[in-house]
Amino acid sequence: MEAAAACGADGLVRRARGELTAAGLRPRRLRTPQDADLTEAERAVAVRAARGTDNAGIARELRLREQTVVRLLSAVFAKTGTDRAGLSRALEP
């Protein structure tokens, strides 16, 4: 669905969304360029996670609760469309 949206294939996007819904799934909201902008806090945890720092280490470095780090990383992963393994690539300019 995201690939179709990136290509401007609106009809295919609608069809894919319909198929996913019919299968009982909740299609993810398509990301827009504005969604990809990370907040300062999100970028701070993302950079450290991309370096390989674990959540507890990030929390110590930034003086945050570990649960806050988890929440921020979740937002980062949703905005960048990747997981921890692909984060360094996603943060490249």
TIMI-2910 file (N, C-alpha, C, CB; in pm, 1 decimal, decimal comma, always signed):
<rs>
+----------+----------+----------+----------+----------+----------+----------+----------+----------+----------+----------+----------+------+
!      n_x !      n_y !      n_z !     ca_x !     ca_y !     ca_z !      c_x !      c_y !      c_z !     cb_x !     cb_y !     cb_z ! resn !
+----------+----------+----------+----------+----------+----------+----------+----------+----------+----------+----------+----------+------+
!    +82,4 !   -116,8 !     +0,0 !     +0,0 !     +0,0 !     +0,0 !    +88,3 !   +125,3 !     +0,0 !    -94,5 !     -1,4 !   +120,2 !  Met !
!   +193,8 !   +123,9 !    +81,8 !   +282,9 !   +240,2 !    +86,9 !   +357,5 !   +259,0 !    -44,8 !   +383,0 !   +225,6 !   +201,7 !  Glu !
!   +398,5 !   +149,7 !   -106,1 !   +468,2 !   +160,9 !   -234,9 !   +374,7 !   +218,9 !   -339,9 !   +521,7 !    +23,1 !   -281,0 !  Ala !
!   +249,9 !   +175,6 !   -338,8 !   +151,9 !   +228,4 !   -433,5 !   +130,4 !   +377,8 !   -410,0 !    +18,0 !   +152,3 !   -421,3 !  Ala !
!   +123,5 !   +418,4 !   -284,5 !   +104,7 !   +559,9 !   -252,6 !   +224,7 !   +641,9 !   -299,1 !    +82,8 !   +578,7 !   -101,5 !  Ala !
!   +345,2 !   +588,0 !   -280,2 !   +466,1 !   +659,3 !   -320,9 !   +470,7 !   +679,1 !   -472,0 !   +590,4 !   +583,9 !   -274,4 !  Ala !
!   +408,8 !   +587,0 !   -545,3 !   +406,5 !   +596,4 !   -691,4 !   +288,0 !   +677,6 !   -742,5 !   +403,0 !   +457,7 !   -752,2 !  Cys !
!   +200,9 !   +717,3 !   -652,1 !    +83,7 !   +793,8 !   -693,0 !    -29,1 !   +707,7 !   -746,6 !   +122,5 !   +893,3 !   -796,4 !  Gly !
!    -25,5 !   +578,1 !   -718,5 !   -128,7 !   +485,4 !   -766,5 !   -244,9 !   +483,2 !   -666,8 !    -70,0 !   +341,6 !   -786,2 !  Ala !
!   -324,3 !   +589,4 !   -668,4 !   -431,6 !   +605,8 !   -570,2 !   -534,6 !   +492,8 !   -575,2 !   -501,0 !   +738,2 !   -592,2 !  Asp !
!   -566,8 !   +446,6 !   -694,6 !   -662,6 !   +336,6 !   -707,7 !   -611,3 !   +210,5 !   -640,9 !   -692,2 !   +308,8 !   -854,5 !  Gly !
!   -484,7 !   +182,1 !   -659,5 !   -424,8 !    +64,1 !   -597,6 !   -419,1 !    +79,3 !   -445,8 !   -283,9 !    +39,8 !   -653,7 !  Leu !
!   -396,0 !   +200,2 !   -399,1 !   -396,2 !   +226,1 !   -254,9 !   -533,1 !   +194,3 !   -197,3 !   -357,6 !   +373,1 !   -224,8 !  Val !
!   -638,9 !   +244,0 !   -263,0 !   -775,3 !   +216,8 !   -215,0 !   -805,1 !    +67,1 !   -215,7 !   -878,5 !   +291,2 !   -301,5 !  Arg !
!   -761,3 !     -0,8 !   -321,8 !   -784,7 !   -145,2 !   -330,5 !   -709,9 !   -219,7 !   -220,6 !   -742,1 !   -198,2 !   -467,9 !  Arg !
!   -584,7 !   -184,6 !   -198,9 !   -503,6 !   -249,7 !    -94,7 !   -564,3 !   -226,2 !    +42,5 !   -358,3 !   -197,8 !    -97,9 !  Ala !
!   -606,8 !   -100,8 !    +69,8 !   -669,0 !    -68,6 !   +197,6 !   -796,6 !   -151,2 !   +215,2 !   -700,2 !    +83,0 !   +206,8 !  Arg !
!   -875,3 !   -163,6 !   +108,6 !   -998,6 !   -242,8 !   +113,8 !   -971,2 !   -389,6 !   +141,6 !  -1075,0 !   -229,1 !    -16,4 !  Gly !
!   -869,0 !   -444,1 !    +77,6 !   -832,6 !   -585,1 !    +97,7 !   -785,6 !   -610,0 !   +240,8 !   -722,5 !   -626,9 !     -1,6 !  Glu !
!   -704,9 !   -519,8 !   +291,3 !   -656,7 !   -534,4 !   +428,3 !   -772,2 !   -526,6 !   +528,0 !   -552,2 !   -426,6 !   +459,9 !  Leu !
!   -861,1 !   -432,7 !   +505,6 !   -977,9 !   -417,6 !   +593,2 !  -1066,2 !   -541,6 !   +585,6 !  -1059,1 !   -291,8 !   +554,9 !  Thr !
!  -1088,8 !   -592,0 !   +465,1 !  -1171,9 !   -711,3 !   +446,8 !  -1111,7 !   -833,0 !   +516,2 !  -1190,3 !   -740,4 !   +298,1 !  Ala !
!   -979,8 !   -834,8 !   +527,0 !   -911,4 !   -946,1 !   +593,6 !   -911,8 !   -929,6 !   +745,6 !   -767,2 !   -957,4 !   +543,0 !  Ala !
!   -974,5 !   -821,8 !   +792,0 !   -982,9 !   -799,6 !   +936,1 !   -863,2 !   -726,0 !   +994,2 !   -998,0 !   -930,2 !  +1005,6 !  Gly !
!   -781,4 !   -669,4 !   +907,2 !   -662,9 !   -596,4 !   +952,9 !   -690,2 !   -447,2 !   +953,5 !   -541,4 !   -628,1 !   +864,0 !  Leu !
!   -615,3 !   -376,0 !  +1031,9 !   -627,9 !   -230,2 !  +1034,5 !   -506,6 !   -171,7 !   +962,9 !   -639,0 !   -175,6 !  +1182,0 !  Arg !
!   -523,9 !   -127,8 !   +838,4 !   -409,4 !    -72,3 !   +764,8 !   -351,8 !    +47,7 !   +836,7 !   -450,3 !    -32,8 !   +622,7 !  Pro !
!   -222,0 !    +56,6 !   +835,7 !   -155,1 !   +170,5 !   +898,9 !   -183,5 !   +296,8 !   +819,7 !     -2,7 !   +146,5 !   +909,6 !  Arg !
!   -184,1 !   +407,2 !   +890,8 !   -201,0 !   +536,8 !   +825,6 !    -78,1 !   +560,9 !   +739,3 !   -221,1 !   +652,7 !   +930,4 !  Arg !
!    -99,5 !   +606,3 !   +618,7 !    +13,1 !   +634,9 !   +531,0 !    +88,8 !   +755,4 !   +583,1 !    -34,2 !   +658,9 !   +386,6 !  Leu !
!   +219,2 !   +745,6 !   +579,5 !   +302,5 !   +854,8 !   +627,4 !   +310,3 !   +965,3 !   +523,8 !   +442,4 !   +804,6 !   +662,0 !  Arg !
!   +317,5 !  +1086,5 !   +571,6 !   +339,4 !  +1201,7 !   +485,5 !   +476,1 !  +1258,1 !   +519,7 !   +226,6 !  +1309,5 !   +502,7 !  Thr !
!   +533,1 !  +1340,8 !   +433,4 !   +665,1 !  +1396,2 !   +464,1 !   +669,6 !  +1468,2 !   +599,0 !   +707,1 !  +1491,7 !   +354,6 !  Pro !
!   +560,0 !  +1533,7 !   +638,5 !   +558,9 !  +1603,3 !   +765,9 !   +571,3 !  +1504,8 !   +881,9 !   +431,3 !  +1686,1 !   +780,0 !  Gln !
!   +517,0 !  +1384,4 !   +864,8 !   +524,3 !  +1283,8 !   +969,6 !   +668,3 !  +1240,2 !   +995,3 !   +439,0 !  +1163,4 !   +932,7 !  Asp !
!   +751,8 !  +1249,5 !   +894,4 !   +888,3 !  +1199,7 !   +906,1 !   +976,3 !  +1291,7 !   +990,8 !   +949,2 !  +1183,0 !   +768,3 !  Ala !
!   +931,2 !  +1412,8 !  +1016,9 !  +1009,7 !  +1504,5 !  +1097,6 !  +1011,4 !  +1458,7 !  +1243,1 !   +954,0 !  +1647,0 !  +1086,6 !  Asp !
!  +1130,8 !  +1431,6 !  +1292,9 !  +1144,0 !  +1388,4 !  +1431,3 !  +1155,4 !  +1509,1 !  +1522,8 !  +1265,7 !  +1296,3 !  +1448,4 !  Leu !
!  +1097,0 !  +1497,5 !  +1641,2 !  +1114,4 !  +1602,3 !  +1741,5 !  +1258,2 !  +1596,0 !  +1791,8 !  +1012,1 !  +1586,5 !  +1859,6 !  Thr !
!  +1298,4 !  +1697,7 !  +1865,7 !  +1433,5 !  +1699,7 !  +1922,6 !  +1457,7 !  +1578,0 !  +2011,5 !  +1455,8 !  +1828,6 !  +2002,9 !  Glu !
!  +1359,9 !  +1546,6 !  +2095,9 !  +1372,6 !  +1432,3 !  +2187,2 !  +1377,8 !  +1300,9 !  +2109,5 !  +1255,3 !  +1429,9 !  +2287,4 !  Ala !
!  +1294,0 !  +1288,6 !  +2006,4 !  +1295,2 !  +1166,6 !  +1925,0 !  +1428,9 !  +1150,0 !  +1855,2 !  +1181,9 !  +1169,2 !  +1821,5 !  Glu !
!  +1482,1 !  +1258,8 !  +1799,6 !  +1610,6 !  +1250,8 !  +1730,1 !  +1722,5 !  +1213,9 !  +1827,9 !  +1642,5 !  +1384,7 !  +1660,3 !  Arg !
!  +1717,7 !  +1268,8 !  +1948,1 !  +1821,5 !  +1239,4 !  +2048,0 !  +1824,7 !  +1090,5 !  +2081,4 !  +1797,8 !  +1321,6 !  +2176,2 !  Ala !
!  +1708,6 !  +1030,2 !  +2103,9 !  +1707,7 !   +886,7 !  +2135,8 !  +1739,5 !   +804,4 !  +2011,8 !  +1571,0 !   +844,4 !  +2194,0 !  Val !
!  +1695,0 !   +849,6 !  +1895,2 !  +1720,2 !   +775,6 !  +1771,2 !  +1869,0 !   +766,8 !  +1740,5 !  +1647,3 !   +841,4 !  +1654,5 !  Ala !
!  +1938,7 !   +877,4 !  +1756,0 !  +2082,9 !   +879,6 !  +1728,7 !  +2155,3 !   +782,8 !  +1821,0 !  +2139,9 !  +1022,3 !  +1745,5 !  Val !
!  +2119,2 !   +782,8 !  +1947,1 !  +2184,5 !   +692,8 !  +2042,1 !  +2149,1 !   +546,6 !  +2014,8 !  +2145,5 !   +729,8 !  +2184,9 !  Arg !
!  +2024,3 !   +521,2 !  +1978,9 !  +1984,1 !   +384,4 !  +1946,3 !  +2057,0 !   +336,6 !  +1821,2 !  +1831,3 !   +375,7 !  +1926,1 !  Ala !
!  +2073,3 !   +424,1 !  +1723,8 !  +2144,5 !   +387,9 !  +1600,5 !  +2291,0 !   +356,4 !  +1629,2 !  +2134,4 !   +501,7 !  +1497,0 !  Ala !
!  +2347,2 !   +420,1 !  +1732,4 !  +2486,2 !   +393,2 !  +1773,5 !  +2498,8 !   +259,5 !  +1844,3 !  +2537,4 !   +504,4 !  +1864,7 !  Arg !
!  +2383,2 !   +201,9 !  +1883,7 !  +2387,3 !    +73,8 !  +1951,9 !  +2364,8 !    +81,7 !  +2101,2 !  +2516,2 !     +9,3 !  +1926,5 !  Gly !
!  +2336,1 !   +200,1 !  +2152,5 !  +2310,3 !   +215,7 !  +2295,3 !  +2174,8 !   +154,7 !  +2329,0 !  +2315,0 !   +365,2 !  +2336,8 !  Thr !
!  +2169,2 !    +75,5 !  +2436,1 !  +2041,1 !    +14,8 !  +2474,1 !  +1952,1 !   +118,2 !  +2543,5 !  +2063,8 !   -107,8 !  +2566,8 !  Asp !
!  +1825,4 !    +82,4 !  +2562,7 !  +1727,9 !   +176,8 !  +2619,2 !  +1770,0 !   +229,7 !  +2755,1 !  +1592,4 !   +110,8 !  +2631,1 !  Asn !
!  +1823,2 !   +142,2 !  +2840,6 !  +1866,9 !   +185,8 !  +2973,9 !  +1980,6 !   +286,8 !  +2962,0 !  +1911,8 !    +64,6 !  +3059,2 !  Ala !
!  +2073,2 !   +262,3 !  +2870,3 !  +2184,6 !   +354,4 !  +2848,7 !  +2138,3 !   +488,8 !  +2795,3 !  +2284,7 !   +293,5 !  +2753,1 !  Gly !
!  +2044,1 !   +485,2 !  +2702,5 !  +1988,2 !   +609,4 !  +2648,2 !  +1920,8 !   +688,5 !  +2759,9 !  +1886,9 !   +579,5 !  +2534,0 !  Ile !
!  +1845,1 !   +618,3 !  +2842,9 !  +1775,9 !   +683,5 !  +2954,8 !  +1877,2 !   +750,9 !  +3048,0 !  +1690,3 !   +580,4 !  +3033,7 !  Ala !
!  +1986,9 !   +681,7 !  +3078,2 !  +2090,3 !   +740,3 !  +3164,7 !  +2153,2 !   +863,5 !  +3100,1 !  +2199,2 !   +636,2 !  +3196,0 !  Arg !
!  +2190,8 !   +850,5 !  +2972,0 !  +2256,8 !   +961,5 !  +2902,0 !  +2169,6 !  +1086,3 !  +2895,1 !  +2295,0 !   +918,9 !  +2761,5 !  Glu !
!  +2041,8 !  +1065,7 !  +2868,7 !  +1951,2 !  +1179,4 !  +2849,5 !  +1874,4 !  +1216,1 !  +2976,3 !  +1853,2 !  +1148,6 !  +2738,4 !  Leu !
!  +1900,2 !  +1140,6 !  +3082,6 !  +1830,4 !  +1163,6 !  +3210,5 !  +1678,9 !  +1156,4 !  +3193,0 !  +1869,6 !  +1300,5 !  +3269,2 !  Arg !
!  +1636,8 !  +1045,9 !  +3131,3 !  +1494,9 !  +1018,6 !  +3109,6 !  +1459,6 !   +887,6 !  +3176,0 !  +1460,5 !  +1014,5 !  +2958,5 !  Leu !
!  +1331,2 !   +864,6 !  +3195,2 !  +1285,8 !   +733,1 !  +3240,4 !  +1295,3 !   +637,8 !  +3121,7 !  +1138,9 !   +738,9 !  +3297,8 !  Arg !
!  +1324,6 !   +514,1 !  +3149,9 !  +1337,5 !   +415,9 !  +3042,0 !  +1207,1 !   +402,9 !  +2963,9 !  +1378,7 !   +279,3 !  +3098,5 !  Glu !
!  +1093,7 !   +412,7 !  +3032,2 !   +964,3 !   +405,2 !  +2963,9 !   +947,7 !   +520,7 !  +2864,6 !   +849,4 !   +406,8 !  +3066,5 !  Gln !
!  +1002,8 !   +636,6 !  +2896,6 !   +997,5 !   +751,4 !  +2804,8 !  +1079,5 !   +722,1 !  +2680,3 !  +1049,2 !   +880,3 !  +2873,9 !  Thr !
!  +1194,4 !   +659,2 !  +2699,1 !  +1279,0 !   +620,4 !  +2585,4 !  +1202,9 !   +522,6 !  +2496,1 !  +1412,7 !   +556,9 !  +2634,4 !  Val !
!  +1136,0 !   +426,1 !  +2555,5 !  +1058,9 !   +327,9 !  +2478,3 !   +950,9 !   +398,3 !  +2396,5 !   +995,1 !   +222,1 !  +2572,1 !  Val !
!   +880,8 !   +492,6 !  +2460,6 !   +773,9 !   +565,9 !  +2391,6 !   +829,8 !   +649,3 !  +2276,2 !   +698,7 !   +656,9 !  +2490,6 !  Arg !
!   +941,3 !   +717,3 !  +2300,3 !  +1002,0 !   +799,5 !  +2196,1 !  +1052,3 !   +714,3 !  +2080,1 !  +1116,5 !   +881,8 !  +2253,8 !  Leu !
!  +1115,2 !   +601,8 !  +2111,3 !  +1163,3 !   +513,4 !  +2004,4 !  +1047,6 !   +456,1 !  +1923,6 !  +1247,2 !   +399,5 !  +2063,0 !  Leu !
!   +938,3 !   +426,9 !  +1988,4 !   +821,1 !   +378,2 !  +1917,4 !   +774,5 !   +481,5 !  +1815,1 !   +708,0 !   +345,1 !  +2016,1 !  Ser !
!   +773,6 !   +608,5 !  +1855,0 !   +735,5 !   +715,9 !  +1762,3 !   +836,7 !   +727,0 !  +1647,9 !   +724,8 !   +850,9 !  +1837,3 !  Ala !
!   +964,7 !   +712,9 !  +1680,5 !  +1069,8 !   +718,9 !  +1578,9 !  +1050,1 !   +607,3 !  +1476,7 !  +1209,8 !   +708,4 !  +1644,2 !  Val !
!  +1027,2 !   +485,3 !  +1524,6 !  +1010,8 !   +372,5 !  +1434,1 !   +888,9 !   +391,2 !  +1344,1 !   +998,4 !   +242,6 !  +1513,3 !  Phe !
!   +782,2 !   +443,8 !  +1400,1 !   +661,4 !   +467,7 !  +1320,8 !   +686,0 !   +575,9 !  +1215,6 !   +544,2 !   +508,1 !  +1412,0 !  Ala !
!   +755,5 !   +681,4 !  +1253,5 !   +779,4 !   +792,0 !  +1161,1 !   +878,9 !   +755,5 !  +1051,7 !   +829,3 !   +912,8 !  +1237,0 !  Lys !
!   +980,9 !   +677,6 !  +1086,5 !  +1084,5 !   +644,1 !   +988,3 !  +1052,2 !   +518,1 !   +910,4 !  +1217,7 !   +627,8 !  +1057,0 !  Thr !
!   +955,3 !   +441,8 !   +959,8 !   +917,5 !   +319,4 !   +889,5 !  +1021,7 !   +210,2 !   +899,1 !   +891,2 !   +349,6 !   +746,0 !  Gly !
!  +1096,9 !   +209,1 !  +1006,6 !  +1200,0 !   +106,8 !  +1023,7 !  +1204,6 !    +62,9 !  +1169,2 !  +1338,5 !   +159,3 !   +978,4 !  Thr !
!  +1291,5 !    -32,5 !  +1195,0 !  +1312,5 !    -78,3 !  +1332,3 !  +1453,5 !    -37,2 !  +1373,8 !  +1292,1 !   -234,3 !  +1345,1 !  Asp !
!  +1496,9 !    -85,1 !  +1488,2 !  +1628,5 !    -46,8 !  +1541,4 !  +1740,8 !    -81,7 !  +1443,8 !  +1653,4 !   -115,9 !  +1676,2 !  Arg !
!  +1729,4 !   -195,5 !  +1377,3 !  +1834,8 !   -239,8 !  +1285,3 !  +1851,9 !   -145,5 !  +1165,9 !  +1804,0 !   -380,3 !  +1235,2 !  Ala !
!  +1743,9 !    -84,0 !  +1120,6 !  +1752,3 !     +4,3 !  +1004,2 !  +1759,9 !   +150,9 !  +1038,6 !  +1635,9 !    -18,1 !   +916,2 !  Gly !
!  +1773,0 !   +179,8 !  +1166,9 !  +1766,5 !   +318,4 !  +1212,3 !  +1880,3 !   +404,7 !  +1159,2 !  +1767,0 !   +322,3 !  +1361,9 !  Leu !
!  +2004,5 !   +353,4 !  +1160,2 !  +2115,3 !   +437,5 !  +1111,9 !  +2095,7 !   +477,7 !   +966,3 !  +2249,0 !   +364,0 !  +1127,6 !  Ser !
!  +2045,8 !   +386,0 !   +886,5 !  +2019,4 !   +414,8 !   +745,2 !  +1908,3 !   +519,5 !   +732,3 !  +1980,4 !   +285,0 !   +669,5 !  Arg !
!  +1805,4 !   +506,5 !   +815,9 !  +1691,1 !   +598,6 !   +810,2 !  +1728,8 !   +738,9 !   +854,9 !  +1577,0 !   +546,4 !   +896,5 !  Ala !
!  +1832,0 !   +752,4 !   +937,9 !  +1871,9 !   +883,5 !   +988,6 !  +1972,5 !   +954,4 !   +897,6 !  +1930,6 !   +868,8 !  +1127,1 !  Leu !
!  +2020,6 !   +885,1 !   +795,9 !  +2116,7 !   +947,6 !   +703,7 !  +2050,0 !  +1064,0 !   +633,6 !  +2170,5 !   +845,1 !   +599,8 !  Glu !
!  +2126,7 !  +1172,3 !   +613,0 !  +2069,3 !  +1290,1 !   +545,0 !  +2039,3 !  +1267,3 !   +399,4 !  +2161,9 !  +1406,3 !   +556,9 !  Pro !
+----------+----------+----------+----------+----------+----------+----------+----------+----------+----------+----------+----------+------+
</rs>
